Structures are given as C-alpha cells and as structure tokens.
C-alpha cells in the first residue's frame, strides 16, 4: 500500500445504506493500494462493523486535511455540506454519491459506486469551483460572529408567533424594511435549495451572483433580488422586533441575533471544489433531479445549438 495518496470517505452515519456504501468504498480503495481516511465518528462505526478495515486512518490523527487529494461523500446534499465543513479551505474536491432524495450536489448514484471509485483512483474527474458566502454578524461596530455558507445564510424569526422586523441593504444603502418570516441570502449553488423553496429564481452555477429572497414578507416590494458577486448584502434586525432572530448557514451553523444585529454577506474568497465525472449540462441536471416533463421536445437545428 502507498501512503502518499489520501482519499477521505465521509458517510451519513445515521443511515445503514450510507455506512454499507462506506465499507464498500474503503475496501475498494484498499484494493487499489490506498489507505482510506475517515472522520473519527465514521472510524468507530466502521471498525465495529468491519474489523478487516483496521488499516483505515482517522482524519486529523495521521492525515491532515491539507494532505487530502479527494473527498468521496456518501449521502445526500446534507452530507455533502457536512463534508464541505470538515475540509473547509482544503484544495481536495468533493465527489458526491447520492444516497438521499434529490441530491443536487452529488455527481453519481449508488448503482455507479464501483465506477466512481475506479475513476477516483485514476484521478479521472474534472474539478468545478463553486462560490461561497462570507457571513459576519455585527452589533453596533463589534463583530460577534463569523462563518461561511455554500448554499445560503438565512435570517429567521426565532418563534412562530412573532414576526421578524428587518431592513435589507445592498452595497451599504437601505432598500426596504418590512415584517417577514425571514430573509434568505444565497449563492447560485443554493438557488436550488432553500431559495428555490422560497420562490427564488434558479441561477446557473456558472454565473457568479448573490441572491436575496424575503420569506413571507408583509410588503408591497418583497421580490427576490439578484445582484453582483462583488456586492454586499445586509439584513438588520430592527429594534421593534419582539424577541430575537436566528442566523442559519447551510442549515448547520446557527447563531442568535439580538435586536439591532446586522448580518452582512459577501462573496468569500474560499470556494468549494466539486469533482465532476462528466461535462453534462446544468439543464440536464435540473431535468433529472426535478423529474421535469420534456416530452415532445424534438431538439434544436444544428445552427441553433450553439448561437453566435
């Protein structure tokens, strides 16, 4: 076996099919001459179920995130978001195998697992960078919390019976104030996640932009916004709000927002890198993941396929 190549395997530990897939992937990597790397939580579970996989290495013990060349993620989009959090700042791309429902960030399905590992071993994949968000919470002039997001940062009301009173801001200028359930600030990647459920537009991930979508706004002007990737978005929790707000980033990281808090979102200089196994178009991904009806389509003429 070699020790100069390190592939991290991340699985949804609460699902039996994800753990079974992790055992399969680890065995295939070992057969290919690599020692698999796994997070500590997965390592304990793997050794309980498969003592023959003792050669696996724990992330952070023998191998650091900077040593990784690839991360194979087994689960749905939530597991991919967890993996992105684990290796934040690392150059290793994430190769997702969908074991969930829609699995929009995943590149392959469970039935393609053997081929996926074969191509990972051969380094036969493309790397695509996705923009992320830098998220900062300020009270007066003091920064009280900083984090990041791949999909979205959401300012929400903390209690169901209370409305959140906010003012939204673009590039340092106020745009509108209203009561609402919350505000979603999203990347193009996140446009098919929470922002999509909130009625926001689907934005192709090749386009760099920031999205802002109010949630159930009590306002005449409560439309979704799409702004420059160099813009700064802000949501301020007004003092007339009864109670507090809550910041959620990718549904994983949270922080309470007292009245007067400002959540400022900008493009982060640190992208998330995704491994792709094909040049498939985003249109085809939309059709496949959402099972969109396209019957009756006859295709464009050759001179319409690639407009000038």
C-alpha positions as a Markdown table, in Angstrom:
| # | Residue | x | y | z |
|---|---|---|---|---|
| 1 | Unk | 0.0 | 0.0 | 0.0 |
| 2 | Unk | 1.0 | 3.6 | -0.6 |
| 3 | Unk | 0.8 | 6.4 | 1.9 |
| 4 | Unk | 1.3 | 9.4 | -0.4 |
| 5 | Unk | -2.3 | 9.5 | -1.7 |
| 6 | Unk | -5.1 | 10.2 | 0.7 |
| 7 | Unk | -8.8 | 10.0 | -0.1 |
| 8 | Unk | -11.3 | 10.9 | 2.6 |
| 9 | Unk | -14.6 | 8.9 | 2.9 |
| 10 | Unk | -17.5 | 10.8 | 4.5 |
| 11 | Unk | -20.8 | 9.0 | 5.1 |
| 12 | Unk | -24.2 | 9.7 | 6.7 |
| 13 | Unk | -23.6 | 7.8 | 10.0 |
| 14 | Unk | -27.3 | 7.6 | 10.7 |
| 15 | Unk | -28.2 | 5.6 | 7.7 |
| 16 | Unk | -27.4 | 1.9 | 7.2 |
| 17 | Unk | -27.1 | 2.2 | 3.4 |
| 18 | Unk | -24.6 | 5.0 | 3.8 |
| 19 | Unk | -22.4 | 3.0 | 6.2 |
| 20 | Unk | -22.6 | -0.1 | 3.9 |
| 21 | Unk | -21.5 | 2.1 | 1.0 |
| 22 | Unk | -18.6 | 3.5 | 3.1 |
| 23 | Unk | -17.4 | -0.1 | 3.9 |
| 24 | Unk | -17.6 | -0.9 | 0.1 |
| 25 | Unk | -15.6 | 2.2 | -0.8 |
| 26 | Unk | -13.0 | 1.6 | 1.8 |
| 27 | Unk | -12.4 | -1.9 | 0.7 |
| 28 | Unk | -12.2 | -0.8 | -3.0 |
| 29 | Unk | -9.6 | 1.9 | -2.0 |
| 30 | Unk | -7.6 | -0.6 | -0.1 |
| 31 | Unk | -7.7 | -3.0 | -3.0 |
| 32 | Unk | -6.4 | -0.1 | -5.2 |
| 33 | Unk | -3.4 | 0.4 | -2.9 |
| 34 | Unk | -4.6 | 3.3 | -0.8 |
| 35 | Unk | -5.2 | 3.6 | 2.9 |
| 36 | Unk | -8.7 | 5.3 | 3.3 |
| 37 | Unk | -9.1 | 8.3 | 5.5 |
| 38 | Unk | -12.3 | 8.7 | 7.5 |
| 39 | Unk | -13.6 | 11.1 | 10.2 |
| 40 | Unk | -13.3 | 9.9 | 13.8 |
| 41 | Unk | -17.1 | 9.3 | 14.1 |
| 42 | Unk | -17.2 | 7.1 | 11.0 |
| 43 | Unk | -14.0 | 5.3 | 12.0 |
| 44 | Unk | -15.5 | 3.9 | 15.2 |
| 45 | Unk | -18.6 | 2.7 | 13.4 |
| 46 | Unk | -16.6 | 1.1 | 10.6 |
| 47 | Unk | -14.4 | -0.8 | 12.9 |
| 48 | Unk | -17.4 | -2.1 | 14.9 |
| 49 | Unk | -18.9 | -3.5 | 11.7 |
| 50 | Unk | -15.8 | -4.5 | 9.7 |
| 51 | Unk | -12.6 | -5.2 | 11.8 |
| 52 | Unk | -10.9 | -6.0 | 8.5 |
| 53 | Unk | -10.9 | -2.3 | 7.7 |
| 54 | Unk | -8.5 | -1.5 | 10.6 |
| 55 | Unk | -6.0 | -0.1 | 8.1 |
| 56 | Unk | -8.2 | 3.0 | 7.7 |
| 57 | Unk | -6.7 | 6.2 | 9.0 |
| 58 | Unk | -8.5 | 8.8 | 11.1 |
| 59 | Unk | -8.6 | 12.4 | 9.7 |
| 60 | Unk | -6.6 | 14.7 | 12.0 |
| 61 | Unk | -4.6 | 11.8 | 13.6 |
| 62 | Unk | -2.3 | 10.6 | 10.8 |
| 63 | Unk | -3.6 | 12.7 | 7.9 |
| 64 | Unk | -4.5 | 16.4 | 7.9 |
| 65 | Unk | -7.0 | 18.0 | 5.5 |
| 66 | Unk | -4.1 | 19.6 | 3.6 |
| 67 | Unk | -2.9 | 16.1 | 2.7 |
| 68 | Unk | -6.2 | 15.1 | 1.0 |
| 69 | Unk | -6.5 | 14.7 | -2.8 |
| 70 | Unk | -10.2 | 13.9 | -2.9 |
| 71 | Unk | -13.2 | 13.5 | -0.6 |
| 72 | Unk | -15.8 | 10.8 | -1.5 |
| 73 | Unk | -19.1 | 11.7 | 0.1 |
| 74 | Unk | -21.9 | 9.1 | 0.5 |
| 75 | Unk | -25.3 | 10.5 | 1.3 |
| 76 | Unk | -27.5 | 13.4 | 0.2 |
| 77 | Unk | -26.8 | 17.1 | 0.0 |
| 78 | Unk | -26.7 | 17.4 | 3.8 |
| 79 | Unk | -23.8 | 15.0 | 4.0 |
| 80 | Unk | -22.0 | 16.9 | 1.2 |
| 81 | Unk | -22.5 | 20.1 | 3.2 |
| 82 | Unk | -21.1 | 18.4 | 6.3 |
| 83 | Unk | -18.1 | 17.2 | 4.2 |
| 84 | Unk | -17.5 | 20.8 | 2.9 |
| 85 | Unk | -17.5 | 22.0 | 6.5 |
| 86 | Unk | -15.0 | 19.3 | 7.5 |
| 87 | Unk | -12.4 | 20.2 | 4.8 |
| 88 | Unk | -13.1 | 23.9 | 4.6 |
| 89 | Unk | -10.1 | 25.6 | 2.9 |
| 90 | Unk | -8.7 | 22.4 | 1.5 |
| 91 | Unk | -8.0 | 22.0 | -2.2 |
| 92 | Unk | -9.4 | 18.5 | -2.3 |
| 93 | Unk | -12.6 | 18.4 | -4.3 |
| 94 | Unk | -15.8 | 16.7 | -3.1 |
| 95 | Unk | -17.1 | 13.8 | -5.1 |
| 96 | Unk | -20.7 | 13.1 | -4.1 |
| 97 | Unk | -22.5 | 9.8 | -4.4 |
| 98 | Unk | -26.2 | 10.4 | -3.9 |
| 99 | Unk | -27.9 | 8.1 | -1.4 |
| 100 | Unk | -30.6 | 10.6 | -0.5 |
| 101 | Unk | -33.6 | 12.1 | -2.4 |
| 102 | Unk | -32.8 | 14.8 | -4.8 |
| 103 | Unk | -29.0 | 15.0 | -4.1 |
| 104 | Unk | -28.4 | 18.1 | -6.3 |
| 105 | Unk | -24.8 | 18.4 | -5.3 |
| 106 | Unk | -24.0 | 14.7 | -5.9 |
| 107 | Unk | -22.3 | 13.6 | -9.1 |
| 108 | Unk | -23.3 | 9.9 | -9.2 |
| 109 | Unk | -25.8 | 7.4 | -7.8 |
| 110 | Unk | -25.5 | 4.3 | -5.6 |
| 111 | Unk | -25.5 | 1.9 | -8.6 |
| 112 | Unk | -22.5 | 3.7 | -10.1 |
| 113 | Unk | -20.4 | 3.3 | -6.9 |
| 114 | Unk | -17.8 | 0.9 | -8.3 |
| 115 | Unk | -17.2 | 3.0 | -11.4 |
| 116 | Unk | -17.0 | 6.1 | -9.2 |
| 117 | Unk | -14.2 | 4.6 | -7.1 |
| 118 | Unk | -12.4 | 3.4 | -10.1 |
| 119 | Unk | -12.3 | 6.9 | -11.6 |
| 120 | Unk | -11.3 | 8.4 | -8.3 |
| 121 | Unk | -8.4 | 6.0 | -8.1 |
| 122 | Unk | -7.4 | 7.0 | -11.7 |
| 123 | Unk | -7.9 | 10.7 | -10.9 |
| 124 | Unk | -10.3 | 10.7 | -13.9 |
| 125 | Unk | -12.5 | 13.6 | -13.0 |
| 126 | Unk | -13.0 | 17.4 | -13.6 |
| 127 | Unk | -12.9 | 20.0 | -10.8 |
| 128 | Unk | -15.5 | 22.7 | -10.7 |
| 129 | Unk | -15.3 | 25.6 | -8.2 |
| 130 | Unk | -18.5 | 26.9 | -6.5 |
| 131 | Unk | -18.6 | 30.3 | -4.9 |
| 132 | Unk | -19.4 | 30.5 | -1.2 |
| 133 | Unk | -20.5 | 33.2 | 1.2 |
| 134 | Unk | -18.6 | 35.0 | 3.9 |
| 135 | Unk | -21.1 | 35.8 | 6.8 |
| 136 | Unk | -20.5 | 38.3 | 9.5 |
| 137 | Unk | -22.8 | 39.3 | 12.4 |
| 138 | Unk | -22.2 | 42.8 | 13.9 |
| 139 | Unk | -23.8 | 44.5 | 16.9 |
| 140 | Unk | -23.0 | 48.2 | 16.7 |
| 141 | Unk | -19.4 | 48.2 | 15.4 |
| 142 | Unk | -18.4 | 44.9 | 17.0 |
| 143 | Unk | -18.2 | 41.6 | 15.1 |
| 144 | Unk | -19.7 | 39.0 | 17.3 |
| 145 | Unk | -19.8 | 36.0 | 14.9 |
| 146 | Unk | -18.2 | 35.0 | 11.6 |
| 147 | Unk | -18.9 | 31.9 | 9.5 |
| 148 | Unk | -19.5 | 30.9 | 5.8 |
| 149 | Unk | -22.0 | 29.1 | 3.7 |
| 150 | Unk | -22.1 | 27.2 | 0.4 |
| 151 | Unk | -25.8 | 27.3 | -0.1 |
| 152 | Unk | -27.3 | 30.1 | 1.9 |
| 153 | Unk | -27.3 | 32.2 | 5.0 |
| 154 | Unk | -30.8 | 32.7 | 6.4 |
| 155 | Unk | -32.0 | 35.2 | 8.9 |
| 156 | Unk | -35.2 | 33.8 | 10.5 |
| 157 | Unk | -37.6 | 34.6 | 13.3 |
| 158 | Unk | -36.9 | 32.6 | 16.5 |
| 159 | Unk | -40.6 | 32.0 | 17.5 |
| 160 | Unk | -43.5 | 31.0 | 15.3 |
| 161 | Unk | -45.9 | 33.5 | 16.8 |
| 162 | Unk | -43.6 | 36.5 | 16.3 |
| 163 | Unk | -42.8 | 38.4 | 13.1 |
| 164 | Unk | -39.3 | 39.4 | 12.3 |
| 165 | Unk | -38.9 | 43.1 | 11.5 |
| 166 | Unk | -35.9 | 43.8 | 9.2 |
| 167 | Unk | -34.4 | 46.3 | 6.9 |
| 168 | Unk | -32.5 | 44.9 | 3.9 |
| 169 | Unk | -29.5 | 46.7 | 2.4 |
| 170 | Unk | -27.4 | 46.4 | -0.8 |
| 171 | Unk | -23.9 | 47.9 | -1.0 |
| 172 | Unk | -24.3 | 50.0 | 2.1 |
| 173 | Unk | -27.7 | 51.5 | 1.0 |
| 174 | Unk | -31.1 | 50.7 | 2.6 |
| 175 | Unk | -33.6 | 49.1 | 0.1 |
| 176 | Unk | -36.7 | 48.3 | 2.1 |
| 177 | Unk | -37.9 | 47.5 | 5.6 |
| 178 | Unk | -40.8 | 45.0 | 6.4 |
| 179 | Unk | -42.0 | 42.3 | 8.7 |
| 180 | Unk | -41.4 | 38.7 | 7.5 |
| 181 | Unk | -40.6 | 35.2 | 8.5 |
| 182 | Unk | -37.0 | 35.7 | 7.4 |
| 183 | Unk | -34.6 | 36.5 | 4.6 |
| 184 | Unk | -32.5 | 34.0 | 2.5 |
| 185 | Unk | -29.2 | 35.2 | 1.1 |
| 186 | Unk | -28.0 | 32.6 | -1.4 |
| 187 | Unk | -25.3 | 31.6 | -3.9 |
| 188 | Unk | -26.2 | 30.2 | -7.3 |
| 189 | Unk | -25.5 | 26.7 | -5.9 |
| 190 | Unk | -28.1 | 27.4 | -3.2 |
| 191 | Unk | -30.6 | 28.7 | -5.7 |
| 192 | Unk | -32.0 | 25.1 | -6.0 |
| 193 | Unk | -32.1 | 24.7 | -2.2 |
| 194 | Unk | -33.9 | 26.8 | 0.4 |
| 195 | Unk | -34.0 | 29.8 | -2.0 |
| 196 | Unk | -35.9 | 27.7 | -4.5 |
| 197 | Unk | -38.5 | 26.6 | -1.9 |
| 198 | Unk | -38.9 | 30.3 | -1.1 |
| 199 | Unk | -39.8 | 31.2 | -4.7 |
| 200 | Unk | -36.4 | 32.5 | -5.8 |
| 201 | Unk | -35.0 | 32.1 | -9.3 |
| 202 | Unk | -32.9 | 29.1 | -10.4 |
| 203 | Unk | -29.4 | 30.5 | -11.2 |
| 204 | Unk | -27.0 | 28.5 | -13.3 |
| 205 | Unk | -23.9 | 27.8 | -11.1 |
| 206 | Unk | -21.6 | 29.0 | -13.9 |
| 207 | Unk | -22.9 | 32.5 | -13.1 |
| 208 | Unk | -21.4 | 34.4 | -10.2 |
| 209 | Unk | -24.1 | 36.3 | -8.3 |
| 210 | Unk | -25.7 | 36.8 | -4.9 |
| 211 | Unk | -29.4 | 36.2 | -4.3 |
| 212 | Unk | -31.7 | 37.7 | -1.6 |
| 213 | Unk | -35.2 | 36.3 | -1.1 |
| 214 | Unk | -37.6 | 37.5 | 1.6 |
| 215 | Unk | -39.7 | 34.8 | 3.3 |
| 216 | Unk | -43.4 | 35.7 | 3.5 |
| 217 | Unk | -42.8 | 39.5 | 3.5 |
| 218 | Unk | -45.5 | 41.9 | 4.6 |
| 219 | Unk | -44.6 | 44.4 | 2.0 |
| 220 | Unk | -45.5 | 45.6 | -1.5 |
| 221 | Unk | -41.9 | 45.2 | -2.5 |
| 222 | Unk | -40.8 | 41.8 | -1.5 |
| 223 | Unk | -39.3 | 40.4 | -4.6 |
| 224 | Unk | -36.2 | 38.2 | -5.0 |
| 225 | Unk | -33.1 | 40.1 | -5.9 |
| 226 | Unk | -30.0 | 39.0 | -7.9 |
| 227 | Unk | -27.0 | 41.3 | -7.5 |
| 228 | Unk | -23.3 | 41.4 | -8.5 |
| 229 | Unk | -21.0 | 38.9 | -6.8 |
| 230 | Unk | -19.0 | 41.9 | -5.7 |
| 231 | Unk | -21.9 | 43.4 | -3.8 |
| 232 | Unk | -22.5 | 43.3 | -0.1 |
| 233 | Unk | -25.9 | 42.2 | 1.3 |
| 234 | Unk | -27.1 | 43.0 | 4.8 |
| 235 | Unk | -30.1 | 42.3 | 6.9 |
| 236 | Unk | -30.6 | 44.3 | 10.1 |
| 237 | Unk | -32.9 | 43.1 | 12.8 |
| 238 | Unk | -34.9 | 46.2 | 13.8 |
| 239 | Unk | -35.4 | 47.1 | 17.4 |
| 240 | Unk | -39.2 | 46.9 | 17.0 |
| 241 | Unk | -38.8 | 43.1 | 16.6 |
| 242 | Unk | -40.3 | 41.4 | 19.6 |
| 243 | Unk | -37.8 | 38.7 | 20.6 |
| 244 | Unk | -34.7 | 37.7 | 18.7 |
| 245 | Unk | -33.8 | 36.4 | 15.3 |
| 246 | Unk | -31.7 | 33.4 | 14.3 |
| 247 | Unk | -29.0 | 33.0 | 11.7 |
| 248 | Unk | -28.7 | 29.7 | 10.0 |
| 249 | Unk | -25.9 | 28.9 | 7.5 |
| 250 | Unk | -26.5 | 25.8 | 5.3 |
| 251 | Unk | -28.8 | 24.5 | 8.0 |
| 252 | Unk | -25.8 | 23.5 | 10.0 |
| 253 | Unk | -24.3 | 26.5 | 11.8 |
| 254 | Unk | -26.5 | 28.8 | 13.8 |
| 255 | Unk | -26.3 | 32.0 | 16.0 |
| 256 | Unk | -28.9 | 34.0 | 17.9 |
| 257 | Unk | -29.5 | 37.6 | 16.6 |
| 258 | Unk | -30.5 | 40.2 | 19.2 |
| 259 | Unk | -32.4 | 43.2 | 18.0 |
| 260 | Unk | -30.0 | 45.7 | 16.3 |
| 261 | Unk | -27.8 | 42.9 | 15.0 |
| 262 | Unk | -26.7 | 43.2 | 11.3 |
| 263 | Unk | -25.9 | 40.1 | 9.2 |
| 264 | Unk | -23.5 | 41.1 | 6.4 |
| 265 | Unk | -23.0 | 38.7 | 3.5 |
| 266 | Unk | -20.3 | 38.9 | 0.8 |
| 267 | Unk | -18.6 | 36.6 | -1.6 |
| 268 | Unk | -16.0 | 34.5 | 0.2 |
| 269 | Unk | -12.5 | 34.2 | -1.3 |
| 270 | Unk | -12.6 | 30.5 | -0.5 |
| 271 | Unk | -14.7 | 28.4 | -2.9 |
| 272 | Unk | -15.9 | 24.8 | -2.5 |
| 273 | Unk | -14.4 | 22.5 | -5.2 |
| 274 | Unk | -16.6 | 19.7 | -6.6 |
| 275 | Unk | -15.4 | 16.7 | -8.6 |
| 276 | Unk | -17.3 | 16.1 | -11.8 |
| 277 | Unk | -17.3 | 12.9 | -13.8 |
| 278 | Unk | -18.8 | 14.3 | -17.0 |
| 279 | Unk | -19.4 | 17.6 | -18.9 |
| 280 | Unk | -23.2 | 17.2 | -18.5 |
| 281 | Unk | -25.2 | 20.4 | -18.8 |
| 282 | Unk | -26.9 | 22.1 | -15.8 |
| 283 | Unk | -30.1 | 22.0 | -17.8 |
| 284 | Unk | -30.0 | 18.2 | -17.9 |
| 285 | Unk | -29.2 | 18.1 | -14.2 |
| 286 | Unk | -32.3 | 20.2 | -13.5 |
| 287 | Unk | -34.5 | 17.9 | -15.6 |
| 288 | Unk | -33.1 | 14.8 | -14.0 |
| 289 | Unk | -33.2 | 15.9 | -10.4 |
| 290 | Unk | -36.6 | 17.5 | -10.5 |
| 291 | Unk | -38.1 | 15.0 | -13.0 |
| 292 | Unk | -39.2 | 17.8 | -15.2 |
| 293 | Unk | -41.5 | 16.9 | -18.2 |
| 294 | Unk | -39.8 | 17.4 | -21.5 |
| 295 | Unk | -41.8 | 15.0 | -23.7 |
| 296 | Unk | -42.5 | 16.4 | -27.2 |
| 297 | Unk | -39.1 | 18.1 | -27.4 |
| 298 | Unk | -37.6 | 17.5 | -30.9 |
| 299 | Unk | -34.3 | 19.2 | -30.4 |
| 300 | Unk | -32.8 | 22.4 | -32.0 |
| 301 | Unk | -31.5 | 22.6 | -35.5 |
| 302 | Unk | -27.7 | 22.3 | -35.7 |
| 303 | Unk | -27.3 | 26.0 | -36.3 |
| 304 | Unk | -29.4 | 26.8 | -33.1 |
| 305 | Unk | -27.4 | 24.6 | -30.7 |
| 306 | Unk | -24.5 | 27.0 | -30.5 |
| 307 | Unk | -25.8 | 30.5 | -31.1 |
| 308 | Unk | -23.2 | 33.1 | -32.1 |
